[in-house]
Amino acid sequence: MRRDVHRSGRVWSEQALRVIADTSEALVTACAPGAEARWPALYAKSRTDGDRSMRTEALEALITGEWELASGAWQDTELLLWKPPTGWFSINAFFAPGPGGAWRLRNWYVNFEHPTTRTDSGLDTFDLIVDLVIDPDLSTLTWKDEDEYAHVRRLGIITDTEHQAVDEARAQSLAMLEERRGPFKDAAAWADWRWDPAWPAPRLWQPVQGAERPLSG
């Protein structure tokens, strides 16, 4: 289970994932339609209604620390996610049905977020809004949600320390792309990856109350 945990200690989101590989270099997980999730209710409604202003309202709730989570499920895409243990970003490959219904790599996606903290149920991090979208052939880059990132910076939701870490992570991820390191080294193999239909949709881990704690090491 991947959780976004705000610095107040409150959980912002939860996403059930399947572990594909766990090495000293990175934790690789996957997701597919039907995987269980919990998101801020306003954020979920903004996606359903296509109302981006409601998404902004959801982000502003981070100031007050008051939000409700709504249960949901991953939809439309399959996801393969590469997360280095100390990195302020993850590299994601999104797959979607193409012509004829065959699944294929839709795009790469660099998500800027806190380094990983391991827990009994999986990993904790926190999304830092801005993202980098990369075409399947690695030729074209597009920065995403820069406006929202600037907004939450003004509100103080993202601190100066976090902002500096994001700037460094931007440079690191671009260098990885340029030098074909990490998942980009095996881009063809990643593009050929497919979710096994025999795998059940990931379900959220339900801890006994008070049992959740970080793992040592």
C-alpha positions, 0 to 999 in steps of 0.5 A, a space after each residue: 500500500 502506497 500512502 501519501 502522508 501529510 507532515 501533520 501525520 494525516 493520510 492524504 491518499 492510499 493506493 493498493 499496489 502489487 510488488 514486482 521487484 524489491 532491490 537496493 536500487 528501487 522498489 518496483 510496484 504495479 497497479 491495474 484497473 480495479 485496484 482499491 484506493 482512497 483519495 480526498 473526497 473533493 479531489 475524487 469529485 473533481 476528477 468525476 466532474 471534470 472541475 479543476 477548481 474543486 481540485 484546487 480547493 482540495 489542495 487548499 485543505 492541506 492548510 487547515 488539515 481538514 479533509 475526508 477520504 473517499 473510497 475508489 478504484 484505479 481506472 483506465 490504465 495499468 501502471 508500473 512504478 519505479 521508486 528509489 528509496 532515497 529519491 524525491 521522485 518516482 518514475 512511472 510507466 502508464 499503459 492503456 489500450 491502443 487500436 484493436 484493444 491491445 495494451 501499450 505504453 502510453 507515456 512515462 511519468 516522473 512524479 515528484 514526491 518525498 523519499 520512501 518510508 517503509 511501513 508494515 503495510 508498504 510505503 509512505 511518501 507525499 506527492 509534491 504536485 509537479 510532474 514530468 510527462 515523457 513520450 513513449 519513445 523518450 523524445 518529448 518532455 512536458 512539465 505538468 501542473 506547474 500552475 498548481 505547484 506555484 499556487 501551493 508554494 505561495 500558500 506554504 503547503 510546500 516548504 522552501 526545503 521541499 522546493 529545493 529538493 524538487 529542483 534537485 530531483 528535476 535535475 536528477 531525473 532529467 540526467 537519468 533520462 539523458 544518460 538512459 539510467 534506471 528504467 530508461 536503461 531498459 525502456 524497451 523491456 518496460 514498454 513490453 511489460 504487461 499486467 498478468 490477467 491472473 493477478 487479482 486487483 490489489 486490495 488495501 491493507 486494513 491494519 488493526 487500529 494502532 498497529 501501523 508503524 514505520 519499519 526499522 532499517 
